[in-house]
């Protein structure tokens, strides 16, 4: 009995108790999960799947990085219209490969609006929307939104698409699935008509010009005076012949 008591009071037992207490404390005070990182359009589309081609274009053109930078350094917000892989497969063969690097950038930017648009705001947006591709005039990059009940329609002047689903929305970034690739007029539409030629301006004659006889007038006057002189000489010669014959007859 005495030996058992000595064992229980030994330093070994104290160390054992201290170890158990430390382990329990560490388990109960485990750190909370790390907060989510900054919004990332690439991760959102990867999680949603079926956006392989769009993601490849985002990386190729670096538009994806531009969107992430703007989201984390601006309060303006962004709206992205995301065509699925099936939407890209509906394009005419060679459509993407025929574009230059700059044109691919413009195509991807045409799917990005530099403001946050909620589903309810589609009914009140002002057309045409200005995208990150630039100028929204008719033969450039116009994007027009119309609604019919809960359906949101998008027209580019080349194709008519429909918003099929909301992929992501947090008040800063809105990502909407669209059933067609949005083709801008600048890249896929007819060429803009050539501007009409300006009418030729007629030069008004001054008073000095009107009073100055032209060179042709001088020729006519010279011809007229020469004719008069010739007529006088002819009449004089005929008169002399008549007088001579009259004298001869006498």
C-alpha positions, 0 to 999 in steps of 0.5 A: 500500500505504501509503495502504491502511494509513493508511485501515485505521488511520484514525478512520473504521475505529475508529468503524465497528468500535465501531458494529458491536460496539455493535449486536451487544451490544444484540442479544444482551442484549435484555430478556426478555418482560414477566411476565404481568399479574394474573389477569383473568377477562374476558381468560380468557373472551374468549380461550375465546370463546363467552361473549359474554353472560356477559361483557356481564353481568360488565361490566354488573353489575361482578361481573367487576371484583369478581372481579379485585379479590378475586383480586389482594387475597386468598388465598381463591381463586374458582370461576366456573361459566361458561354458554356463549352456547348455554346463555343461548339456552336460557332462556325468552324475556325471562328476563333482561330481566324482571330488575331491575339488582339481580336481574341482579347476584344472578344473576351472583353465583350463578355465583361461589363465593368459594373455589377448588374443584379438580375433585377437591374436587367429590367432598368439598364440603359442600352447599349451597355458598354463592355470592356471591349470599348466603344458601343456604337452600332458597328463597334461593340453594342450590347443590348439587354431586353427582358420578357418576364423572368427571361433576360435576352442579349442582342449584339447585332450578330447573335441573340442570346439568353441568360440561362442561369446565375452562376455566382453573385455576391454584390460585387461580382455577378457571373451569368451563364449564356447559351451563345457566344456573344459575337460583336459587330466589330469582329463578326458583323458586316463592315461599316458603310463608307462615309458619303463624299462631301459635295464639291464647293463651287467657286464664286466669280468676283465682280472683277472676273465678270467685268474682265473679258475672257481670251475667247472674247478677244478672239471674237472681237478680233475676228469681227473687226477683221471682217469689217475691214475686209468688207470695206476694202472689197467695196472700195475695189468694186467702186474703183472698177465701176468708175474705170469702166464708165470712163472707158465707155465715154 
